[in-house]
Amino acid sequence: MTQAHRAATPHAIDPRVFPPTARRGSSCGELKLGGIRATALTAEFGSPLYVVDEDAARARAVEVRTALQAEAERIGTTATVYYATKAFLCVEVARWMADEGLAIDVASGGELAVALAAGVDPALIGFHGNNKSVPEIERAVAAGVGTIILDSEFETERVAAAAAAAGIRQRVRLRVNSGVHASTHDFLATSHEDQKFGQPLAEAPRLLREILRHDNLDFVGLHCHIGSQIFATDGFRESARRLLGAYPELARIAGRPIPELNLGGGFGIAYTSAEADELPAIADIARELADIVAETAAEVNVPLPKLAFEPGRAIIGQAGVTLYTVGTTKSVQLAGSDAAADPADLGYAERLYVSVDGGMSDNPRPALYGADYQVRIANRESAAAPALVRVVGKHCESGDIVVQRDEIPGDVRPGDTLAVAATGAYCWSLASTYNYVPRPPVVAISGGSARIIVRGDTEEELLAKSVSDAPRFTPTTNGATK
């Protein structure tokens, strides 16, 4: 970032990072989300506050679904687009996604319960997870879940037993690891060999034979997810090539063509303006994926399978903004420290620590992945010179960082409202009550109005969970209890 940019951008609301409806008002420059002032939202619903732009989420869902389906149709097949609910799920969001023509991907009994409560057609639900319990599997089968993704040999037997008990033939996919290492954080790469998800691609023929032993299992294809927050398309292309390369042998074993291929999700979003400059358009990703599927299917002489994708962050991430209130600020000199030599700190001699009323309990991604975000003063504009800031939370951890580094006006002060962009994915869904700090509510905005779609916690509710009169069990000398 150049010096000229520093003077020009501390107020800028980048529409590639914030929701498209976000803009500054004409009077005092206050941030408006969906036409509603940020301070009006915190006055009504409290601070911190998760805000989700419903119109932006719905529009993005349509954009992603349309791009992937249009490119599939161009090459002569179809595509099902699942919304990956692990990114953010509540009853309202599940309804939005179903309304916009997306299927639903769940990864636990709880997520399944939310999707069903939202009225999602069970046939449009895919059930993931590396350790589905027997009751979860039985519940999914009984509910009529469209597809269960098998993650291990154990699950083959468990799903077959549940399907037999229910007297149905259950559609299943097999999750495999293509061996493609996505260009992302190690914790977000999910298709390398040494990790908990799926089975090696080389094991697929043997595992298919096990699946085919059960008449009540209908094997429809492979599934692979190479990771999350991925910008480059190379990984997706190579993974698709490897998976389709296995289809001739699988078709020979099954005695029929393999009808489907699920390429997962993991498409990235821009958390900062710098990332936005590098982010490929979903239309470009869809076109490249369709081309590689068509080319590889022709090379290995298999019919084009129906495709499936599972985006989550790419749909809901940009629609979210978290609002905080500044509590304190303090300046730290960087001269002579390792930080001063960090080019990312832009040559500043000092850093302004800005403490807010939330932190790693409402957004653990910076602590988990070193994720970075963009922050703006939301309640006003200022002509003050920009400062290098680090936005931190109120928790008892030095790693309690919300925004690692950004530039905002240096007169940021207690009582200011801050807006952190692109918090729609993996913030509420990963939130905790660390230090007994209640989780914030989630508010949806649409058409100039706001409503709560997830209630926040209260200290009284957290305290009520702490049981003080439970029976006590004392171990005896032989290790039993009495």
JOZIMO-V500859 format. One record per helix or strand. SS is the DSSP state (hx for helix, st for strand). FROM is the first residue (numbers start at 1). TO is the last residue. If there is no record, write none. Layout:
BEGIN
((SS | FROM | TO) (SS | FROM | TO))
END
This chain:
BEGIN
((hx | 3 | 9) (st | 23 | 24) (st | 31 | 33) (st | 36 | 37) (hx | 38 | 45) (st | 49 | 53) (hx | 54 | 75) (st | 79 | 84) (hx | 91 | 99) (st | 103 | 106) (hx | 109 | 117) (hx | 122 | 124) (st | 125 | 127) (hx | 134 | 143) (st | 147 | 150) (hx | 153 | 166) (st | 170 | 177) (hx | 186 | 188) (st | 189 | 189) (st | 199 | 200) (hx | 201 | 212) (st | 217 | 223) (st | 227 | 227) (st | 230 | 230) (hx | 234 | 245) (hx | 247 | 254) (st | 260 | 262) (st | 267 | 267) (hx | 273 | 276) (hx | 282 | 300) (st | 306 | 309) (hx | 313 | 316) (st | 320 | 333) (hx | 339 | 341) (hx | 343 | 345) (st | 350 | 356) (hx | 365 | 369) (st | 375 | 377) (st | 386 | 392) (st | 401 | 409) (st | 417 | 421) (hx | 428 | 430) (hx | 434 | 436) (st | 442 | 446) (st | 449 | 454) (hx | 459 | 464) (st | 475 | 475) (st | 481 | 481))
END
